[in-house]
Amino acid sequence: MKEIELKNNSITLFRYIAAFQVVLGHAAALLKITFPEWMTQLSGLFQGVPLFFGLSGFLIWQSLERNDSFKTYVKKELSESIRSCGWELCFLC
């Protein structure tokens, strides 16, 4: 029986929300933008940076556990990074 790989879509959604909160905070500070009160209160409910790094670390750890060794994990991640950078370079040129 083929093993089904579980996706952490809900965790990824929380990572996107946390990253968006960080982007909004930086945009407000750098561009001197004031957001509506409801948006300020909503973004104050949680800190985006610790949440983003905590969830990202959890997902990286899960990915690391799926591989045979740390060396295999690094080779796989580097090949995926190089491949995606290659596509980005193709689109930029």
QUIZI-V185697 format. One record per pair of residues at least 4 apart in sequence whose C-alpha atoms are under 8 Angstrom apart, sorted by the first residue. I is the first residue (numbers start at 1). GAP is how many residues later the second one is. D is the distance in Angstrom with one decimal. If there is no record, write none. Layout:
# QUIZI-V185697
{{I & GAP & D} {I & GAP & D}}
This chain:
# QUIZI-V185697
{{8 & 4 & 6.2} {9 & 4 & 6.1} {10 & 4 & 6.4} {11 & 4 & 6.3} {11 & 44 & 6.9} {12 & 4 & 6.3} {13 & 4 & 6.3} {14 & 4 & 6.1} {14 & 38 & 7.7} {15 & 4 & 6.1} {15 & 36 & 7.3} {15 & 37 & 5.2} {15 & 40 & 6.6} {15 & 41 & 7.3} {16 & 4 & 6.0} {17 & 4 & 6.2} {17 & 31 & 7.8} {18 & 4 & 6.4} {18 & 29 & 7.5} {18 & 30 & 4.2} {18 & 31 & 6.8} {18 & 33 & 6.5} {18 & 34 & 5.6} {19 & 4 & 6.2} {19 & 29 & 6.3} {19 & 30 & 7.4} {19 & 33 & 6.5} {20 & 4 & 6.1} {21 & 4 & 6.2} {21 & 22 & 6.2} {21 & 27 & 5.8} {22 & 4 & 6.2} {22 & 26 & 5.7} {22 & 27 & 6.7} {23 & 4 & 6.0} {24 & 4 & 6.1} {25 & 4 & 6.3} {26 & 4 & 5.9} {27 & 4 & 5.5} {27 & 5 & 7.5} {27 & 6 & 7.1} {28 & 4 & 5.2} {28 & 5 & 4.5} {28 & 6 & 6.3} {28 & 7 & 7.6} {29 & 4 & 7.0} {35 & 4 & 6.3} {35 & 5 & 6.4} {36 & 4 & 6.5} {37 & 4 & 6.2} {38 & 4 & 6.1} {39 & 4 & 6.1} {40 & 4 & 6.2} {41 & 4 & 6.7} {43 & 4 & 7.8} {46 & 5 & 7.9} {47 & 4 & 6.5} {48 & 4 & 5.9} {49 & 4 & 6.2} {50 & 4 & 5.9} {51 & 4 & 6.1} {52 & 4 & 6.0} {53 & 4 & 5.9} {54 & 4 & 6.3} {55 & 4 & 6.3} {56 & 4 & 6.1} {57 & 4 & 6.1} {58 & 4 & 6.3} {59 & 4 & 6.2} {60 & 4 & 6.1} {61 & 4 & 6.2} {62 & 4 & 6.5} {63 & 4 & 7.1} {63 & 10 & 8.0} {64 & 5 & 7.9} {64 & 6 & 7.0} {64 & 9 & 6.1} {67 & 5 & 6.5} {67 & 6 & 5.8} {68 & 4 & 6.5} {68 & 5 & 7.7} {69 & 4 & 6.4} {70 & 4 & 6.2} {71 & 4 & 6.2} {72 & 4 & 6.1} {73 & 4 & 6.1} {74 & 4 & 6.0} {75 & 4 & 6.1} {76 & 4 & 6.3} {77 & 4 & 6.1} {78 & 4 & 6.0} {79 & 4 & 6.0} {80 & 4 & 6.2} {81 & 4 & 6.1} {82 & 4 & 6.0} {83 & 4 & 6.5} {84 & 4 & 6.3} {85 & 4 & 6.1} {86 & 4 & 6.3} {87 & 4 & 6.3} {88 & 4 & 6.2} {89 & 4 & 6.2}}
